[in-house]
């Protein structure tokens, strides 16, 4: 499941696309895509749809979907010039989750930490929205 939606292609997607292009241009014979490139593409599926990533990287979407199922979470580097516009929380079957800690940082330097012993996913959007505005 995507954890965030960024404008596509994101800087991270363009970087991975350049890595694929370099690999394709410099390989001497046809062969398997290196695991490092598969891993980088799979991590992008946590930010973008499998189809978007597959098309940009010129990969088989089914194969990418299989590889991305083993990726736990993306590594998102903060880029103040390209802030996140939307964050999607993973769906939790019963709508509640146990202890958690959420840290939010705004581009103006403001920070907010939320420590919850238990909460409903319905409580978070309003709290986060109040901080963002």
N, C-alpha and C positions, 0 to 999 in steps of 0.2 A: 504494500500500500504506500502511496506517495505520502511523504510527511510534509512536503511543502510544494507550492506551485510558484515557479519563477517564470519570468518572461523567457520564452524559448526562441533560440537556443541561449542558454545561460553561458557566462564566461567559462564555467567548468566544462560544459558540453563542447564548446568550441575548442578548448584545450585538448580534450580527449579526441575530438575529431582530427585535430592536427597530428596527434600521436598515431592514429590509424593511417592517416594519409602518408606520414613519414614511413611507417612500417611497410605500407603497400608499395611505395616508391623505391625503397631501398632493399627489399628482399630479393634474393637471387633466384629462388624457385618457389613454386606454389607449395604451400604447406599450411599447417594449422595456425590459427591465430594464437599468439602468445597468451598465456594465462593472465599476465598483467593487464593486457588490453581488454580481455573479457571482464576482468574484475573491475576495471575503471568504468566500462560501459554499464555493467550491472549496478554499480553504485549510483550511476546517474538515473536509474529507473526509480530510485527513491525520491528524485526531484521532478522527473518528467515521466510521461507514459512510455511503456515499452515500445510502442509503435513509433513515437517521436524519436527515441534514441536509436532504434534499429534503422530507421530511414536515414537519419543523419550520419550514422556510422557505416551504413551499407551492410547491415547484418541481417540474418534471418531472425525475425521477431520471435518465433517459437523457441529457437535455441537461446536467444537472449533471455526470454522469460524463464526458462529452466535455470539458467545461470544466476539470474537475479533473485530467485527464490531463496538462495542460500546467503544472500547479503542481509545483514541485520540492520544496519543504519548507515546513512550517508555521512560523509565528512563535509560539512558545510563551512566554508571560509567566509567570514564576514567581509562584505564589500560595501562600504558606506555609500558608494555611488550607485549601487544596485540593491536597494533594500528589499526585503521580502514584502510582497504585497498581500500574501494570504498564507496562513499556516493551517493545515488540516490535521486534527488530532486523530490518531488511530481509533477505529471503532472498537469499543469494549463491549463484550456481549451483554453484560448486565447493566451497563451504563455507569458503574461505579468502579473505582480503583483504589488500591491501598495507598500506603505512604508514598509521597512523591515530593520532589522539589523542582520548581520551575524558576528559571532565571531569565528575565527580560532586560534587554539593554536597548536604549534608543540612541540615535545618531547624535543627539545633543548631550550625551553622557549620562543621562538619567538611567537609573537601574531599579529593578523591582525583583525581589525574591519572594516566592510563594512556597511555603512549606505546609503540606497538608497531611494529616494522618489518614484521612479518607475524604473523598469528594465525589460529586457527580460531575460527569463531563458537561452537563448543562450549566454548571456554575462558572466554568472557566471563561467562555467567550465574553461575557459581560465584564468580568474582572479585567481581562486583558484589553478589551476595547476601552475601558475607562483609563487605563494607563497609556495606551497609544494616543488617545485624544488628549 
